[in-house]
């Protein structure tokens, strides 16, 4: 990915209420503190107002580390059932990434060792995997047919099943993507902080690159909640959130929420994953 990766700077977000005027709804996500204590530390520095419907007005718990997934990985994408975790990993000394997947038997179990997902990986740069349609559809960005990132897709019969042959589905250059759980709405970033939204009537209909509606600015590497009302993303080493009142409207009210990169909000909007400078972190909706 094109933005800053690697060590995550420590951040304490304060005064966020002043950004949007008031604090009617409070979200809580602890900032990343010293790792010498083996955990994410810090008081609640992230009080903020979010102009969003009740489905998004939850309070996020203090984040905890997921130590089995180290910060060598990027681009976490949890399956709808939360039993598969797709990631990307750059080979040492090579600016090319492969897609990996970690699995577990139950949501209370730790993640297993991530393994290369050969059905999605290639000799090119493969990153930013996302899932939809009951985890039968995978989308990701790849440079396998050009020097810039295009969107590819592959289908499978269900979780833990092999993927069919990948095919390109979006020929415009992108820097970050997400997709709605039903596979009908595609979110694309152009690398300049502009996120577009493309909708289709059925999963058998192709997405048209010229049909994108601009729905957000200052957004990179987005992860959109399943209801389409909240987007999480990062710039450099800071996580942000924007919200909207309807799935077809523009996002606004940017608020910084934590130090980290590569946010992934679960389909149900109740679990946020992101990377710190040591490992994956997790916060849930209380």
FENVENMO-V909093 format. One record per backbone hydrogen bond with DSSP energy under -0.5 kcal/mol. NH is the residue of the N-H (numbers start at 1). CO is the residue of the C=O. If there is no record, write none. Layout:
# FENVENMO-V909093
((NH | CO) (NH | CO))
This chain:
# FENVENMO-V909093
((9 | 7) (11 | 32) (14 | 12) (18 | 15) (19 | 15) (19 | 16) (20 | 16) (20 | 17) (21 | 17) (22 | 17) (27 | 25) (31 | 43) (33 | 31) (37 | 34) (38 | 35) (41 | 39) (45 | 43) (52 | 50) (56 | 53) (57 | 54) (58 | 56) (60 | 58) (61 | 284) (64 | 282) (66 | 280) (69 | 66) (70 | 68) (71 | 278) (73 | 70) (74 | 88) (77 | 86) (79 | 84) (82 | 79) (85 | 102) (86 | 77) (87 | 100) (88 | 74) (89 | 98) (90 | 72) (91 | 96) (94 | 91) (96 | 94) (98 | 89) (100 | 87) (101 | 115) (102 | 85) (104 | 83) (109 | 106) (112 | 103) (115 | 101) (117 | 99) (118 | 116) (120 | 117) (121 | 117) (126 | 97) (126 | 124) (127 | 125) (127 | 141) (130 | 139) (132 | 137) (133 | 181) (134 | 181) (136 | 132) (136 | 133) (137 | 132) (138 | 154) (139 | 130) (140 | 152) (141 | 127) (142 | 150) (143 | 125) (150 | 142) (151 | 170) (152 | 140) (153 | 167) (154 | 138) (156 | 136) (161 | 158) (164 | 155) (167 | 153) (169 | 151) (170 | 151) (174 | 149) (175 | 189) (176 | 189) (178 | 187) (180 | 185) (183 | 180) (186 | 198) (187 | 178) (188 | 196) (189 | 176) (190 | 194) (195 | 193) (195 | 216) (196 | 188) (197 | 213) (198 | 186) (200 | 184) (205 | 202) (209 | 207) (211 | 208) (212 | 209) (213 | 197) (214 | 212) (215 | 195) (216 | 195) (218 | 193) (219 | 193) (223 | 232) (225 | 230) (226 | 266) (226 | 267) (228 | 225) (231 | 242) (232 | 223) (233 | 240) (234 | 220) (235 | 238) (238 | 235) (239 | 258) (240 | 233) (241 | 255) (242 | 231) (243 | 252) (244 | 229) (249 | 246) (251 | 215) (252 | 243) (255 | 241) (257 | 239) (258 | 239) (260 | 237) (260 | 258) (261 | 275) (264 | 273) (266 | 271) (269 | 266) (272 | 283) (273 | 264) (273 | 271) (274 | 281) (275 | 261) (276 | 279) (280 | 66) (280 | 69) (281 | 274) (282 | 64) (283 | 272) (285 | 270) (286 | 59) (286 | 284))
